[in-house]
Amino acid sequence: MNADDLFAPEGYAVETENLGRKFGAFEAVKNVGLRVPKGTVFGLLGVNGAGKSTIIKMIVGHLRPTSGRIRVLGRTLEEDLVEIRRRVAYVSENRYLYEWMTVAESIKFTRAFHENWDDAKAESLLKRFSLPPDKKIRQLSRGNRARVCLLLALSYNPELIILDEPTSGLDPIVRRDFIENIVAEISDEGKTVLFSSHIVEEVERVADYVGIINEGEMLLVNSLDEIKASYKRVRYATNGRRPEVAGVPGVLAVENGRHEQVLTVHGFGDETLHALAERGVAGAEILPVSLEDIFVDTVRAERERRANA
């Protein structure tokens, strides 16, 4: 499904069209179409080096696209980058902070750059995150540094929060706490979140919409519910003979067990069952598919397609 067909024609926090970026001869991002509906959490999922950070850096204006267009909160970067940055919070993977400052000094310093800073919000987040205001940044754990960055990003009430690999380097407990804090903060306020991650569980836990990217190309984009509903596992006994499944519509992956075969099928339906029945398959069991399986099988199938092209 094309990204242009996914959503109603209004209410997007981010829109890209044919977005591309080259570094010399290397094409890092290729014709990406992306729409992030307002008030949703959108997870950009891909392995390291897939192009996620490049896309995000173009959206926030840190990189210029080689081709294509971007609109953020209804405006183009060329029209009003200053206004966009006033309404958008961006937390990068590197989470840069001045290490010699205390937490309180970091808050005071950042506050000076935002006319819409909310002191009450900052104080509330400081307490919720259990951050020590008098401790210097260099004395904080990686998890607390991440919480400081999130506090600074949320305290001027941005309409759009963009997070590039926000939990990179955090242990699983802190990572889950960090993600849950984001969701808790935005769920009552109708804010929009666009975040990138290579951790499938993280995306599946919080995202309303998911885009799967590989080698700079968007392979799949839709609501998480529709993605999971459109894929199925089909398991059946082989009884000593494995049917030839080439030509069965939508087959992405085939797993051969000793006495069974399991297919991952995109767009499963009666047509799939009919094609399998023609190949002698009977008594097939239809199973749901996790986002991790969808991600792995989709990326693997695309890589095999390219290798055989």
C-alpha positions in Angstrom: 0.0 0.0 0.0 1.3 3.5 -0.9 1.7 5.9 2.0 -0.5 8.4 0.1 -3.4 6.0 0.5 -3.2 5.6 4.2 -4.7 8.6 5.9 -7.2 11.3 5.5 -5.9 14.3 3.5 -5.6 16.6 6.6 -4.2 16.5 10.1 -0.6 15.5 9.4 2.2 16.6 11.7 4.8 15.4 9.2 4.6 14.8 5.5 7.3 13.8 3.1 7.1 13.3 -0.6 9.8 11.5 -2.7 12.3 12.4 -0.1 15.9 11.5 -1.0 19.4 12.2 0.3 22.7 11.4 -1.3 26.2 11.6 0.2 28.4 11.8 -2.8 27.4 8.8 -5.0 25.8 6.9 -2.0 22.0 7.2 -1.9 21.2 7.0 1.8 17.4 7.7 1.4 15.4 6.9 -1.6 12.0 8.4 -2.5 10.5 8.1 1.0 6.8 9.0 1.4 5.8 9.4 5.0 2.7 10.8 6.7 2.4 11.1 10.4 -1.1 11.9 11.6 -1.5 14.4 14.4 -2.0 13.0 17.9 -0.4 9.6 17.1 2.9 7.8 17.9 4.7 6.8 14.8 7.6 4.4 15.0 10.3 4.4 12.2 11.7 0.9 12.4 14.9 -0.3 10.8 18.3 -1.9 11.5 21.3 0.4 12.2 22.3 2.1 9.0 18.9 1.8 7.4 18.5 5.6 6.9 16.3 6.4 10.0 18.6 9.1 11.4 19.1 10.7 7.9 15.3 11.0 7.5 14.9 12.5 10.9 17.7 15.0 10.4 16.1 16.2 7.2 12.7 16.6 8.9 14.2 18.7 11.7 16.3 20.8 9.2 19.7 19.5 10.2 20.3 18.1 6.7 19.1 19.4 3.3 17.3 16.8 1.1 18.8 16.0 -2.2 15.3 15.6 -3.6 11.7 15.7 -2.5 9.6 17.8 -0.2 8.9 18.0 3.6 6.1 19.7 5.5 6.1 19.9 9.3 3.0 21.1 11.1 1.7 22.4 7.8 4.8 24.4 6.9 7.8 23.8 4.8 11.3 24.1 6.2 12.1 26.8 3.6 9.1 28.9 4.6 9.5 29.0 8.4 12.2 26.9 10.0 12.2 29.1 13.1 8.5 28.7 13.7 8.8 24.9 13.2 11.6 24.6 15.7 9.5 26.6 18.2 6.8 24.0 18.0 8.9 20.9 17.7 11.1 19.1 20.2 14.0 17.1 18.9 16.0 14.6 21.0 18.9 13.0 19.2 20.6 9.7 19.8 23.7 11.6 21.2 21.7 13.5 23.8 24.1 16.3 24.1 24.2 18.1 27.5 26.7 20.4 29.2 28.3 18.1 31.6 29.6 20.8 34.0 26.0 22.1 34.6 23.7 20.8 37.3 20.3 19.5 36.4 18.8 22.8 37.7 21.3 24.8 35.7 20.5 22.9 32.5 16.8 23.6 33.0 17.5 27.3 33.6 19.8 27.5 30.6 17.3 25.8 28.2 14.4 27.9 29.6 16.0 31.1 28.3 15.6 29.9 24.7 11.9 29.2 24.8 9.3 31.9 25.3 6.6 29.2 25.8 8.5 27.4 28.6 6.3 25.9 31.2 7.8 26.1 34.7 5.1 24.0 36.2 5.6 21.3 33.6 9.4 21.3 34.2 8.9 21.0 38.0 6.4 18.2 37.5 8.7 16.2 35.3 11.6 16.8 37.6 9.7 15.1 40.4 8.2 12.3 38.2 11.6 11.4 36.9 13.2 11.6 40.4 16.0 13.8 39.1 18.4 15.4 41.6 18.4 19.1 40.7 21.8 19.8 42.3 23.7 17.0 40.7 26.0 17.7 37.7 25.2 16.1 34.4 28.5 14.2 34.4 27.5 12.5 37.7 24.2 11.2 36.2 23.6 7.7 34.9 22.8 7.2 31.2 19.2 6.7 32.1 19.0 9.9 34.1 20.7 11.8 31.3 18.1 10.6 28.9 15.4 11.7 31.4 16.9 15.2 31.6 16.8 15.4 27.8 13.2 14.4 27.8 12.4 16.9 30.5 14.0 19.7 28.5 12.2 18.6 25.3 8.7 18.4 26.9 8.8 21.5 29.1 8.1 24.0 26.4 5.0 22.1 25.4 5.9 21.2 21.8 3.2 20.0 19.4 5.5 17.4 17.8 8.2 15.4 19.6 10.9 13.8 17.4 13.2 11.2 19.0 16.1 9.6 17.2 16.9 6.2 18.8 15.9 7.7 22.2 16.8 4.6 24.2 20.1 3.8 22.6 22.6 2.5 25.2 20.0 2.2 28.0 19.4 -1.1 29.8 16.1 -2.8 29.3 14.5 -1.6 32.5 15.4 2.0 32.0 14.5 1.7 28.3 11.0 0.6 29.2 10.6 3.3 31.8 11.7 5.9 29.3 9.2 4.8 26.7 6.4 4.6 29.2 7.2 8.1 30.4 6.9 9.4 26.8 3.5 7.7 26.3 2.2 8.9 29.7 3.2 12.4 28.9 1.6 12.6 25.5 -1.5 10.4 25.9 -3.5 13.1 27.8 -2.4 16.0 25.7 -2.9 14.9 22.1 0.8 15.5 21.1 2.4 13.7 18.2 5.5 11.6 18.5 7.8 10.4 15.7 10.6 8.2 16.9 13.1 5.9 15.3 14.3 2.6 16.7 16.0 -0.7 15.8 14.3 -2.4 18.7 11.1 -4.1 17.5 9.6 -4.6 20.9 9.9 -0.9 21.7 8.0 0.1 18.6 5.4 -2.6 19.0 4.8 -1.5 22.6 3.9 2.1 21.9 3.4 2.9 18.2 0.1 3.6 16.5 1.7 3.6 13.1 4.9 1.9 11.9 7.2 2.5 8.9 9.7 -0.2 8.1 12.8 1.1 6.3 15.7 -0.8 4.8 18.7 0.6 2.9 17.0 4.0 2.6 13.7 2.7 1.2 10.4 2.5 2.9 9.2 -1.1 2.6 6.0 -0.9 4.6 4.0 1.8 6.3 0.6 1.5 7.9 -1.2 1.4 11.3 0.3 -1.3 13.6 -3.1 -3.0 13.8 -3.5 -3.2 10.0 0.0 -4.4 9.5 -0.4 -7.2 12.0 -3.9 -8.1 10.6 -2.5 -8.3 7.0 0.1 -11.0 7.8 -0.4 -14.6 8.9 1.6 -17.7 9.6 0.3 -20.8 7.8 1.5 -24.1 9.3 0.8 -27.5 7.9 2.1 -31.1 8.1 4.2 -32.1 5.1 3.7 -35.9 5.5 7.1 -36.6 3.9 6.5 -34.3 0.9 7.1 -30.6 0.9 4.8 -28.8 -1.6 6.3 -26.2 -4.0 5.0 -22.9 -2.7 6.5 -20.7 -5.4 3.6 -18.8 -6.9 1.5 -18.8 -3.8 0.4 -15.2 -3.5 2.1 -13.1 -0.8 4.6 -15.7 0.6 7.4 -13.8 2.2 9.2 -16.6 4.0 9.3 -20.4 4.2 10.4 -22.4 7.2 11.0 -26.1 6.7 10.7 -28.3 9.8 11.2 -32.0 10.0 7.5 -32.8 9.6 6.0 -29.4 8.8 6.2 -26.3 6.8 5.5 -22.8 8.0 4.8 -19.8 5.6 4.7 -16.1 6.4 2.1 -14.6 4.1 1.3 -11.0 3.4 -2.3 -10.4 2.3 -3.5 -13.8 3.5 -7.0 -14.7 2.3 -9.0 -17.3 0.4 -6.8 -17.0 -2.6 -3.9 -18.2 -0.4 -5.7 -21.2 0.8 -6.9 -22.1 -2.7 -3.4 -21.9 -4.1 -2.1 -24.2 -1.2 -5.0 -26.6 -1.8 -4.0 -26.9 -5.4 -0.5 -28.0 -4.2 -2.0 -30.7 -1.9 -2.0 -28.8 1.4 -4.8 -29.7 3.7 -5.5 -28.9 7.4 -3.5 -25.7 7.5 -3.4 -23.9 10.8 -3.6 -20.1 10.6 -1.6 -18.2 13.2 -1.0 -14.5 14.0 2.4 -12.9 13.3 4.4 -10.7 15.6 5.8 -7.4 14.4 9.3 -8.8 14.9 8.5 -11.7 12.5 7.0 -9.2 10.0 10.0 -7.0 10.2 12.6 -9.8 9.8 10.7 -11.5 7.0 10.0 -8.2 5.1 13.6 -7.0 5.2 14.9 -10.5 4.4 12.6 -10.9 1.4 13.6 -7.5 0.1 17.3 -8.3 0.4 16.8 -11.6 -1.4 14.8 -9.8 -4.2 17.7 -7.3 -4.7 20.3 -10.1 -4.7 18.4 -12.0 -7.4 17.5 -8.9 -9.5 
